[in-house]
Amino acid sequence: MAQKYISKKCHQCMAYMKLEDDKCQSCGAKVGPVNDFGIGKKHTNYWSYISAVIAIAGCGYYIWWAFFTP
């Protein structure tokens, strides 16, 4: 299959870059493979999801401990 694009755009600053690049030269954002619109896909930050789940669980535990324990 032939390549559809010869360059891609950063998802944050819209700067053009090579298809092989995985980091934007302008803003320093990590950029994934190109999507159907010629823009590099944004990498998923799993640490933020993990920390949010831990914070919600901690808040739930605190509410249980503060209001529902004798």
Residue pairs with C-beta under 8 A, 6 or more apart in sequence:
3 19
5 19
5 34
5 38
6 19
7 16
7 17
7 18
7 19
7 38
8 16
8 17
8 18
8 19
8 21
8 31
8 34
8 38
8 39
8 40
9 15
9 16
9 17
9 38
9 39
9 40
10 17
10 24
10 26
10 27
10 29
10 31
10 39
10 40
11 29
11 31
11 39
11 40
11 41
11 42
12 24
12 27
12 29
13 24
13 26
13 27
13 29
14 39
15 24
15 25
15 26
15 27
17 24
17 25
17 31
17 40
19 34
21 31
22 30
22 31
22 32
23 29
23 30
23 31
24 31
29 42
30 43
31 40
31 41
31 42
31 43
32 40
32 41
32 42
32 43
33 40
33 41
34 40
34 41
35 41
